[in-house]
């Protein structure tokens, strides 16, 4: 659920990628664990001035 919400929020912001993702977890009680997903929402676009890679 944490990853799904991260992607959903990034999409709502207009992003098409997420970078610097990380996860954190903590125990809320002896029977419950909270998992949090963090990341930076970005828009990735092709660089029209970039030269193609040739082998």
PDB file of N, CA, C and O in Angstrom:
ATOM      1  N   UNK A   1       0.814  -1.197   0.000  1.00  0.00           N
ATOM      2  CA  UNK A   1       0.000   0.000   0.000  1.00  0.00           C
ATOM      3  C   UNK A   1       0.858   1.261   0.000  1.00  0.00           C
ATOM      4  O   UNK A   1       0.496   2.247  -0.642  1.00  0.00           O
ATOM      5  N   UNK A   2       1.961   1.248   0.692  1.00  0.00           N
ATOM      6  CA  UNK A   2       2.814   2.440   0.761  1.00  0.00           C
ATOM      7  C   UNK A   2       3.373   2.783  -0.618  1.00  0.00           C
ATOM      8  O   UNK A   2       3.391   3.952  -1.005  1.00  0.00           O
ATOM      9  N   UNK A   3       3.823   1.788  -1.349  1.00  0.00           N
ATOM     10  CA  UNK A   3       4.366   2.024  -2.686  1.00  0.00           C
ATOM     11  C   UNK A   3       3.270   2.483  -3.645  1.00  0.00           C
ATOM     12  O   UNK A   3       3.492   3.376  -4.462  1.00  0.00           O
ATOM     13  N   UNK A   4       2.101   1.882  -3.547  1.00  0.00           N
ATOM     14  CA  UNK A   4       0.972   2.294  -4.392  1.00  0.00           C
ATOM     15  C   UNK A   4       0.605   3.753  -4.151  1.00  0.00           C
ATOM     16  O   UNK A   4       0.338   4.490  -5.100  1.00  0.00           O
ATOM     17  N   UNK A   5       0.591   4.171  -2.895  1.00  0.00           N
ATOM     18  CA  UNK A   5       0.261   5.570  -2.581  1.00  0.00           C
ATOM     19  C   UNK A   5       1.347   6.519  -3.063  1.00  0.00           C
ATOM     20  O   UNK A   5       1.047   7.628  -3.505  1.00  0.00           O
ATOM     21  N   UNK A   6       2.598   6.099  -2.984  1.00  0.00           N
ATOM     22  CA  UNK A   6       3.699   6.921  -3.479  1.00  0.00           C
ATOM     23  C   UNK A   6       3.544   7.159  -4.980  1.00  0.00           C
ATOM     24  O   UNK A   6       3.666   8.292  -5.447  1.00  0.00           O
ATOM     25  N   UNK A   7       3.278   6.101  -5.728  1.00  0.00           N
ATOM     26  CA  UNK A   7       3.098   6.218  -7.178  1.00  0.00           C
ATOM     27  C   UNK A   7       1.870   7.058  -7.496  1.00  0.00           C
ATOM     28  O   UNK A   7       1.906   7.899  -8.395  1.00  0.00           O
ATOM     29  N   UNK A   8       0.794   6.838  -6.771  1.00  0.00           N
ATOM     30  CA  UNK A   8      -0.439   7.600  -7.005  1.00  0.00           C
ATOM     31  C   UNK A   8      -0.216   9.094  -6.761  1.00  0.00           C
ATOM     32  O   UNK A   8      -0.648   9.919  -7.567  1.00  0.00           O
ATOM     33  N   UNK A   9       0.437   9.446  -5.687  1.00  0.00           N
ATOM     34  CA  UNK A   9       0.690  10.861  -5.388  1.00  0.00           C
ATOM     35  C   UNK A   9       1.623  11.493  -6.417  1.00  0.00           C
ATOM     36  O   UNK A   9       1.422  12.641  -6.813  1.00  0.00           O
ATOM     37  N   UNK A  10       2.631  10.760  -6.847  1.00  0.00           N
ATOM     38  CA  UNK A  10       3.541  11.287  -7.865  1.00  0.00           C
ATOM     39  C   UNK A  10       2.800  11.518  -9.180  1.00  0.00           C
ATOM     40  O   UNK A  10       3.024  12.525  -9.850  1.00  0.00           O
ATOM     41  N   UNK A  11       1.931  10.601  -9.545  1.00  0.00           N
ATOM     42  CA  UNK A  11       1.145  10.744 -10.772  1.00  0.00           C
ATOM     43  C   UNK A  11       0.224  11.949 -10.686  1.00  0.00           C
ATOM     44  O   UNK A  11       0.086  12.691 -11.659  1.00  0.00           O
ATOM     45  N   UNK A  12      -0.402  12.153  -9.546  1.00  0.00           N
ATOM     46  CA  UNK A  12      -1.284  13.310  -9.366  1.00  0.00           C
ATOM     47  C   UNK A  12      -0.515  14.625  -9.484  1.00  0.00           C
ATOM     48  O   UNK A  12      -1.085  15.645  -9.871  1.00  0.00           O
ATOM     49  N   UNK A  13       0.765  14.604  -9.155  1.00  0.00           N
ATOM     50  CA  UNK A  13       1.604  15.800  -9.256  1.00  0.00           C
ATOM     51  C   UNK A  13       2.130  16.007 -10.675  1.00  0.00           C
ATOM     52  O   UNK A  13       2.795  17.007 -10.948  1.00  0.00           O
ATOM     53  N   UNK A  14       1.841  15.074 -11.575  1.00  0.00           N
ATOM     54  CA  UNK A  14       2.295  15.200 -12.954  1.00  0.00           C
ATOM     55  C   UNK A  14       3.625  14.531 -13.237  1.00  0.00           C
ATOM     56  O   UNK A  14       4.185  14.706 -14.319  1.00  0.00           O
ATOM     57  N   UNK A  15       4.136  13.774 -12.294  1.00  0.00           N
ATOM     58  CA  UNK A  15       5.427  13.109 -12.472  1.00  0.00           C
ATOM     59  C   UNK A  15       5.272  11.847 -13.314  1.00  0.00           C
ATOM     60  O   UNK A  15       4.200  11.243 -13.368  1.00  0.00           O
ATOM     61  N   UNK A  16       6.365  11.461 -13.970  1.00  0.00           N
ATOM     62  CA  UNK A  16       6.370  10.189 -14.684  1.00  0.00           C
ATOM     63  C   UNK A  16       7.482   9.260 -14.177  1.00  0.00           C
ATOM     64  O   UNK A  16       7.738   8.205 -14.757  1.00  0.00           O
ATOM     65  N   UNK A  17       8.132   9.672 -13.090  1.00  0.00           N
ATOM     66  CA  UNK A  17       9.167   8.843 -12.473  1.00  0.00           C
ATOM     67  C   UNK A  17       9.349   9.255 -11.018  1.00  0.00           C
ATOM     68  O   UNK A  17       8.976  10.357 -10.615  1.00  0.00           O
ATOM     69  N   UNK A  18       9.930   8.346 -10.239  1.00  0.00           N
ATOM     70  CA  UNK A  18      10.247   8.617  -8.836  1.00  0.00           C
ATOM     71  C   UNK A  18      11.708   8.243  -8.630  1.00  0.00           C
ATOM     72  O   UNK A  18      12.130   7.144  -8.987  1.00  0.00           O
ATOM     73  N   UNK A  19      12.480   9.163  -8.051  1.00  0.00           N
ATOM     74  CA  UNK A  19      13.893   8.900  -7.784  1.00  0.00           C
ATOM     75  C   UNK A  19      14.149   8.971  -6.281  1.00  0.00           C
ATOM     76  O   UNK A  19      13.325   9.480  -5.521  1.00  0.00           O
ATOM     77  N   UNK A  20      15.285   8.461  -5.874  1.00  0.00           N
ATOM     78  CA  UNK A  20      15.712   8.475  -4.464  1.00  0.00           C
ATOM     79  C   UNK A  20      14.665   7.847  -3.552  1.00  0.00           C
ATOM     80  O   UNK A  20      14.339   8.385  -2.495  1.00  0.00           O
ATOM     81  N   UNK A  21      14.148   6.703  -3.978  1.00  0.00           N
ATOM     82  CA  UNK A  21      13.140   6.021  -3.160  1.00  0.00           C
ATOM     83  C   UNK A  21      13.781   5.378  -1.939  1.00  0.00           C
ATOM     84  O   UNK A  21      14.909   4.889  -1.992  1.00  0.00           O
ATOM     85  N   UNK A  22      13.045   5.390  -0.850  1.00  0.00           N
ATOM     86  CA  UNK A  22      13.483   4.704   0.363  1.00  0.00           C
ATOM     87  C   UNK A  22      12.252   4.286   1.160  1.00  0.00           C
ATOM     88  O   UNK A  22      11.171   4.855   1.006  1.00  0.00           O
ATOM     89  N   UNK A  23      12.431   3.302   1.995  1.00  0.00           N
ATOM     90  CA  UNK A  23      11.351   2.783   2.819  1.00  0.00           C
ATOM     91  C   UNK A  23      11.773   2.838   4.274  1.00  0.00           C
ATOM     92  O   UNK A  23      12.956   2.719   4.594  1.00  0.00           O
ATOM     93  N   UNK A  24      10.809   3.016   5.143  1.00  0.00           N
ATOM     94  CA  UNK A  24      11.061   3.036   6.578  1.00  0.00           C
ATOM     95  C   UNK A  24       9.935   2.265   7.246  1.00  0.00           C
ATOM     96  O   UNK A  24       8.808   2.250   6.750  1.00  0.00           O
ATOM     97  N   UNK A  25      10.227   1.639   8.348  1.00  0.00           N
ATOM     98  CA  UNK A  25       9.184   0.916   9.083  1.00  0.00           C
ATOM     99  C   UNK A  25       9.371   1.128  10.577  1.00  0.00           C
ATOM    100  O   UNK A  25      10.481   1.344  11.063  1.00  0.00           O
ATOM    101  N   UNK A  26       8.271   1.060  11.279  1.00  0.00           N
ATOM    102  CA  UNK A  26       8.310   1.177  12.735  1.00  0.00           C
ATOM    103  C   UNK A  26       7.139   0.412  13.321  1.00  0.00           C
ATOM    104  O   UNK A  26       6.087   0.272  12.697  1.00  0.00           O
ATOM    105  N   UNK A  27       7.343  -0.075  14.522  1.00  0.00           N
ATOM    106  CA  UNK A  27       6.288  -0.808  15.208  1.00  0.00           C
ATOM    107  C   UNK A  27       5.370   0.174  15.911  1.00  0.00           C
ATOM    108  O   UNK A  27       5.826   1.034  16.664  1.00  0.00           O
ATOM    109  N   UNK A  28       4.078   0.043  15.665  1.00  0.00           N
ATOM    110  CA  UNK A  28       3.084   0.896  16.311  1.00  0.00           C
ATOM    111  C   UNK A  28       2.651   0.289  17.643  1.00  0.00           C
ATOM    112  O   UNK A  28       2.319   0.999  18.593  1.00  0.00           O
ATOM    113  N   UNK A  29       2.663  -0.994  17.685  1.00  0.00           N
ATOM    114  CA  UNK A  29       2.328  -1.748  18.892  1.00  0.00           C
ATOM    115  C   UNK A  29       2.952  -3.126  18.700  1.00  0.00           C
ATOM    116  O   UNK A  29       3.624  -3.366  17.697  1.00  0.00           O
ATOM    117  N   UNK A  30       2.744  -3.998  19.615  1.00  0.00           N
ATOM    118  CA  UNK A  30       3.347  -5.325  19.483  1.00  0.00           C
ATOM    119  C   UNK A  30       2.725  -6.133  18.350  1.00  0.00           C
ATOM    120  O   UNK A  30       3.243  -7.191  17.994  1.00  0.00           O
ATOM    121  N   UNK A  31       1.634  -5.656  17.784  1.00  0.00           N
ATOM    122  CA  UNK A  31       0.935  -6.397  16.737  1.00  0.00           C
ATOM    123  C   UNK A  31       0.767  -5.589  15.439  1.00  0.00           C
ATOM    124  O   UNK A  31       0.078  -6.042  14.525  1.00  0.00           O
ATOM    125  N   UNK A  32       1.380  -4.409  15.344  1.00  0.00           N
ATOM    126  CA  UNK A  32       1.162  -3.555  14.180  1.00  0.00           C
ATOM    127  C   UNK A  32       2.482  -2.915  13.735  1.00  0.00           C
ATOM    128  O   UNK A  32       3.262  -2.441  14.562  1.00  0.00           O
ATOM    129  N   UNK A  33       2.718  -2.909  12.425  1.00  0.00           N
ATOM    130  CA  UNK A  33       3.909  -2.275  11.861  1.00  0.00           C
ATOM    131  C   UNK A  33       3.490  -1.263  10.812  1.00  0.00           C
ATOM    132  O   UNK A  33       2.625  -1.539   9.981  1.00  0.00           O
ATOM    133  N   UNK A  34       4.107  -0.088  10.853  1.00  0.00           N
ATOM    134  CA  UNK A  34       3.847   0.957   9.868  1.00  0.00           C
ATOM    135  C   UNK A  34       5.000   0.958   8.871  1.00  0.00           C
ATOM    136  O   UNK A  34       6.166   0.944   9.263  1.00  0.00           O
ATOM    137  N   UNK A  35       4.669   0.973   7.576  1.00  0.00           N
ATOM    138  CA  UNK A  35       5.680   1.056   6.527  1.00  0.00           C
ATOM    139  C   UNK A  35       5.426   2.331   5.738  1.00  0.00           C
ATOM    140  O   UNK A  35       4.306   2.587   5.298  1.00  0.00           O
ATOM    141  N   UNK A  36       6.476   3.129   5.564  1.00  0.00           N
ATOM    142  CA  UNK A  36       6.369   4.414   4.878  1.00  0.00           C
ATOM    143  C   UNK A  36       7.310   4.390   3.673  1.00  0.00           C
ATOM    144  O   UNK A  36       8.442   3.917   3.769  1.00  0.00           O
ATOM    145  N   UNK A  37       6.831   4.902   2.540  1.00  0.00           N
ATOM    146  CA  UNK A  37       7.647   5.000   1.330  1.00  0.00           C
ATOM    147  C   UNK A  37       7.881   6.471   1.015  1.00  0.00           C
ATOM    148  O   UNK A  37       6.947   7.273   1.022  1.00  0.00           O
ATOM    149  N   UNK A  38       9.134   6.818   0.738  1.00  0.00           N
ATOM    150  CA  UNK A  38       9.513   8.190   0.397  1.00  0.00           C
ATOM    151  C   UNK A  38      10.138   8.196  -0.992  1.00  0.00           C
ATOM    152  O   UNK A  38      10.677   7.184  -1.440  1.00  0.00           O
ATOM    153  N   UNK A  39      10.067   9.321  -1.661  1.00  0.00           N
ATOM    154  CA  UNK A  39      10.731   9.466  -2.947  1.00  0.00           C
ATOM    155  C   UNK A  39      10.519  10.866  -3.487  1.00  0.00           C
ATOM    156  O   UNK A  39       9.703  11.629  -2.969  1.00  0.00           O
ATOM    157  N   UNK A  40      11.253  11.192  -4.521  1.00  0.00           N
ATOM    158  CA  UNK A  40      11.133  12.489  -5.174  1.00  0.00           C
ATOM    159  C   UNK A  40      10.464  12.287  -6.524  1.00  0.00           C
ATOM    160  O   UNK A  40      10.970  11.558  -7.377  1.00  0.00           O
ATOM    161  N   UNK A  41       9.320  12.941  -6.712  1.00  0.00           N
ATOM    162  CA  UNK A  41       8.587  12.847  -7.972  1.00  0.00           C
ATOM    163  C   UNK A  41       9.235  13.773  -8.994  1.00  0.00           C
ATOM    164  O   UNK A  41       9.491  14.943  -8.708  1.00  0.00           O
ATOM    165  N   UNK A  42       9.498  13.244 -10.188  1.00  0.00           N
ATOM    166  CA  UNK A  42      10.145  14.032 -11.238  1.00  0.00           C
ATOM    167  C   UNK A  42       9.466  13.779 -12.584  1.00  0.00           C
ATOM    168  O   UNK A  42       8.734  12.805 -12.765  1.00  0.00           O
ATOM    169  N   UNK A  43       9.734  14.683 -13.512  1.00  0.00           N
ATOM    170  CA  UNK A  43       9.300  14.495 -14.898  1.00  0.00           C
ATOM    171  C   UNK A  43      10.555  14.238 -15.723  1.00  0.00           C
ATOM    172  O   UNK A  43      11.443  15.089 -15.793  1.00  0.00           O
ATOM    173  N   UNK A  44      10.628  13.078 -16.341  1.00  0.00           N
ATOM    174  CA  UNK A  44      11.766  12.707 -17.170  1.00  0.00           C
ATOM    175  C   UNK A  44      11.382  12.932 -18.625  1.00  0.00           C
ATOM    176  O   UNK A  44      10.348  12.452 -19.090  1.00  0.00           O
ATOM    177  N   UNK A  45      12.231  13.670 -19.337  1.00  0.00           N
ATOM    178  CA  UNK A  45      11.992  13.959 -20.752  1.00  0.00           C
ATOM    179  C   UNK A  45      13.245  13.622 -21.544  1.00  0.00           C
ATOM    180  O   UNK A  45      14.354  13.743 -21.025  1.00  0.00           O
ATOM    181  N   UNK A  46      13.084  13.201 -22.791  1.00  0.00           N
ATOM    182  CA  UNK A  46      14.266  12.932 -23.613  1.00  0.00           C
ATOM    183  C   UNK A  46      15.035  14.216 -23.912  1.00  0.00           C
ATOM    184  O   UNK A  46      14.447  15.289 -24.051  1.00  0.00           O
ATOM    185  N   UNK A  47      16.336  14.092 -24.007  1.00  0.00           N
ATOM    186  CA  UNK A  47      17.196  15.230 -24.328  1.00  0.00           C
ATOM    187  C   UNK A  47      17.396  15.262 -25.843  1.00  0.00           C
ATOM    188  O   UNK A  47      18.136  14.444 -26.390  1.00  0.00           O
ATOM    189  N   UNK A  48      16.741  16.200 -26.517  1.00  0.00           N
ATOM    190  CA  UNK A  48      16.793  16.282 -27.979  1.00  0.00           C
ATOM    191  C   UNK A  48      18.198  16.595 -28.485  1.00  0.00           C
ATOM    192  O   UNK A  48      18.525  16.272 -29.627  1.00  0.00           O
ATOM    193  N   UNK A  49      19.028  17.215 -27.661  1.00  0.00           N
ATOM    194  CA  UNK A  49      20.379  17.572 -28.104  1.00  0.00           C
ATOM    195  C   UNK A  49      21.402  16.470 -27.835  1.00  0.00           C
ATOM    196  O   UNK A  49      22.562  16.595 -28.226  1.00  0.00           O
ATOM    197  N   UNK A  50      20.982  15.402 -27.176  1.00  0.00           N
ATOM    198  CA  UNK A  50      21.912  14.316 -26.855  1.00  0.00           C
ATOM    199  C   UNK A  50      22.277  13.538 -28.116  1.00  0.00           C
ATOM    200  O   UNK A  50      21.438  13.300 -28.984  1.00  0.00           O
ATOM    201  N   UNK A  51      23.538  13.152 -28.193  1.00  0.00           N
ATOM    202  CA  UNK A  51      23.999  12.359 -29.329  1.00  0.00           C
ATOM    203  C   UNK A  51      23.715  10.889 -29.049  1.00  0.00           C
ATOM    204  O   UNK A  51      23.892  10.438 -27.917  1.00  0.00           O
ATOM    205  N   UNK A  52      23.278  10.133 -30.051  1.00  0.00           N
ATOM    206  CA  UNK A  52      23.003   8.712 -29.834  1.00  0.00           C
ATOM    207  C   UNK A  52      24.285   7.949 -29.500  1.00  0.00           C
ATOM    208  O   UNK A  52      25.367   8.289 -29.977  1.00  0.00           O
ATOM    209  N   UNK A  53      24.146   6.941 -28.695  1.00  0.00           N
ATOM    210  CA  UNK A  53      25.281   6.100 -28.315  1.00  0.00           C
ATOM    211  C   UNK A  53      25.515   5.095 -29.432  1.00  0.00           C
ATOM    212  O   UNK A  53      24.591   4.403 -29.859  1.00  0.00           O
ATOM    213  N   UNK A  54      26.741   5.019 -29.898  1.00  0.00           N
ATOM    214  CA  UNK A  54      27.092   4.038 -30.929  1.00  0.00           C
ATOM    215  C   UNK A  54      28.167   3.119 -30.387  1.00  0.00           C
ATOM    216  O   UNK A  54      29.007   3.525 -29.583  1.00  0.00           O
ATOM    217  N   UNK A  55      28.129   1.904 -30.828  1.00  0.00           N
ATOM    218  CA  UNK A  55      29.105   0.927 -30.343  1.00  0.00           C
ATOM    219  C   UNK A  55      30.204   0.714 -31.338  1.00  0.00           C
ATOM    220  O   UNK A  55      31.114  -0.078 -31.092  1.00  0.00           O
TER     221      UNK A  55
END
